[in-house]
Amino acid sequence: MSRIDRYTIQRCVLRDTTAPEGVMFILDIDDGAIIPQAVAFLCPCGCGIEIYLPVDGSNVETKWSLSLNDGTPTITPSVAMRGGCMSHYFITRGEVRWC
């Protein structure tokens, strides 16, 4: 796998596969209104680990904020891997910014 510098989005209610390189799945719950619950994407360092982050619409306590600007994702705060590759980065307007 190669290093990822940028993400595009793909919305889905159910998924049965890992996101391809450079694609961030936005996982929605469709209860009449589409509400983002989580995002899933491959770690940008190229290690191949799939990252799963709960976002604002979810019912879990620890979560990230997702905003979509012109079809590009921004995730806040930063993503810091506590194991494996130990990557630490921001995703802003689809671009990966390393810490």
C-alpha positions as CSV (number, residue, x, y, z in Angstrom):
1,M,0.0,0.0,0.0
2,S,1.2,3.5,-0.7
3,R,0.9,6.6,1.4
4,I,-2.4,8.5,1.1
5,D,-2.3,12.3,0.8
6,R,-6.0,13.0,0.1
7,Y,-9.4,11.5,0.7
8,T,-12.7,11.6,-1.2
9,I,-15.9,10.5,0.3
10,Q,-18.4,7.8,-0.3
11,R,-21.6,7.6,1.7
12,C,-23.1,4.3,2.6
13,V,-25.7,2.8,5.0
14,L,-24.2,-0.6,5.1
15,R,-20.8,-1.7,4.0
16,D,-19.4,-5.1,3.4
17,T,-15.9,-4.1,2.3
18,T,-12.9,-2.1,3.4
19,A,-12.6,1.4,1.9
20,P,-10.3,1.6,-1.0
21,E,-7.1,3.7,-0.8
22,G,-8.0,7.4,-0.7
23,V,-11.7,6.9,0.0
24,M,-13.4,7.7,3.3
25,F,-16.7,5.8,3.9
26,I,-19.2,7.9,5.7
27,L,-21.4,5.4,7.5
28,D,-25.0,6.7,7.9
29,I,-28.0,5.5,9.7
30,D,-31.1,6.0,7.6
31,D,-34.0,6.6,9.9
32,G,-35.8,9.0,7.6
33,A,-33.0,11.5,7.8
34,I,-29.5,10.5,6.9
35,I,-27.3,11.0,9.9
36,P,-23.5,10.2,9.8
37,Q,-22.6,7.8,12.6
38,A,-18.9,7.0,11.8
39,V,-16.2,7.2,9.2
40,A,-14.0,4.4,8.0
41,F,-10.8,4.7,5.9
42,L,-7.4,3.2,5.5
43,C,-4.6,4.8,7.5
44,P,-2.8,7.4,5.4
45,C,0.7,6.1,6.3
46,G,0.2,3.1,4.0
47,C,0.2,0.4,6.8
48,G,-3.1,-1.0,5.6
49,I,-5.0,-0.6,9.0
50,E,-8.6,0.4,8.6
51,I,-9.5,3.4,10.9
52,Y,-13.0,3.5,12.3
53,L,-14.1,6.8,14.0
54,P,-17.5,7.5,15.6
55,V,-18.6,11.0,14.7
56,D,-21.1,13.6,16.1
57,G,-24.3,11.8,15.1
58,S,-23.3,8.6,17.0
59,N,-24.4,7.6,20.5
60,V,-20.9,6.9,21.9
61,E,-19.1,9.2,24.3
62,T,-15.8,9.6,22.5
63,K,-16.2,10.9,19.0
64,W,-14.8,13.1,16.3
65,S,-16.4,15.9,14.5
66,L,-17.1,15.5,10.7
67,S,-17.7,18.4,8.4
68,L,-18.1,18.3,4.6
69,N,-16.9,21.3,2.7
70,D,-17.4,21.1,-1.1
71,G,-17.6,17.3,-0.9
72,T,-14.3,17.0,1.1
73,P,-14.1,15.7,4.7
74,T,-12.6,17.4,7.7
75,I,-12.2,15.4,10.9
76,T,-11.4,17.1,14.2
77,P,-9.6,16.6,16.5
78,S,-6.5,14.9,15.0
79,V,-6.3,11.1,14.7
80,A,-3.5,9.6,16.8
81,M,-2.8,5.9,16.6
82,R,-2.0,4.4,20.0
83,G,-0.6,1.2,18.5
84,G,0.7,-0.3,15.3
85,C,2.1,2.5,13.0
86,M,1.7,5.2,15.7
87,S,0.6,7.8,13.0
88,H,-0.7,11.2,14.0
89,Y,-2.4,13.4,11.5
90,F,-5.3,15.8,10.7
91,I,-7.6,15.4,7.8
92,T,-8.7,18.9,6.6
93,R,-10.7,19.4,3.4
94,G,-9.7,15.9,2.4
95,E,-6.0,16.6,2.8
96,V,-3.8,14.7,5.2
97,R,-1.6,16.9,7.4
98,W,1.0,15.1,9.5
99,C,1.8,16.1,13.1
